[in-house]
Amino acid sequence: MAREKYRFNTPAGRVFDVFNVALMIAVAVVALVPFVYVLAGSFATEAELATRSFFLWPETFSLRAYESIFTSPAFVRAMITTIAVTAVGTLVQLMLTATMAYPLSKANLPGGRIILSLIVFTMVFSGGMIPTFLVVKDLGLLNNYWALILPMAINPFSLIIIKNFFQQLPGELEESAKIDGANELQTLWSIILPLSKPVLATFALFYAVGIWNDFMSPLLYLNDSSMWTLQMFLRQVTVATDLSVVEQDPTQLPPAQGIKFAVIIVATLPIVLFYPFLQRHFAKGMLIGSVKG
């Protein structure tokens, strides 16, 4: 142990550490600078955006862009729609994934190997966009929010990871639950899921980010502009030239470039703020202290 500590405390080791720190700082700067620029631009005036090609701090702060989007009925409607679809979709996807992963984690499940092989097959081959669209259409889900949730309700990769997690849980826990009279659903709800918070929190974040940032599904399945999600609204704002999509009085239109930056910030910030609430589950051990003796 002392020898390893001495080895990494050599001049070459210190140079290596300095190089790693410098590289990580450079990567962080490259990732953060565009976001900071968009954030600064959302608070800048239209004149400053037109005259300064790049800046990280506006000379004059203005809330005009944010006032405009938050008073826009289209934006508020898109925001509420996205929050609702993300919340319901994440819950549905986690529920379906967990309830399918639990029986597949049992070695004695009849046909379990065949079912798992079919799941793995879908990770390599898929029907594609057009067959999926035809299936959604035949199910009558066009212009329906369920079209944004059900086609991707179970992710094969997530299912396999959660199944493997369930397999690592001690079998004695389920046996104790069965002795107490619990059925399979009660065991899953009362024993398995509480012990699976780290993996469930991780994939809840993945599912939520995927639904929140999903642009293709609303584009394909929602033809009514009043049902648009935030990503569709963002797309219309960023490509619009007259900003009529914000449903504002033409004589009171906000700064064109500023409102685009403001919508990008508002569309990104909720997911960024959501992460810290789940971060503590990422570092937890698999089953520290769950089984004693």
Secondary structure, 3 states (H helix, E strand, C coil): CHHHHHHHCCHHHHHHHHHHHHHHHHHHHHHHHHHHHHHHHHCCCHHHHHHCCCCCCCCCCCCHHHHHHHCCHHHHHHHHHHHHHHHHHHHHHHHHHHHHHHHHCCCCCCCHHHHHHHHHHHHHCCCCHHHHHHHHHHCCCCCCHHHHCHHHCCCHHHHHHHHHHHHCCCHHHHHHHHHCCCCHHHHHHHHHHHHCHHHHHHHHHHHHHHHHCCCHHHHHHCCCHHHCCHHHHHHHHHHCCCCHHHCCCHHHCCCHHHHHHHHHHHHHHHHHHHHHHHHHHHCCCCCCCCCCC
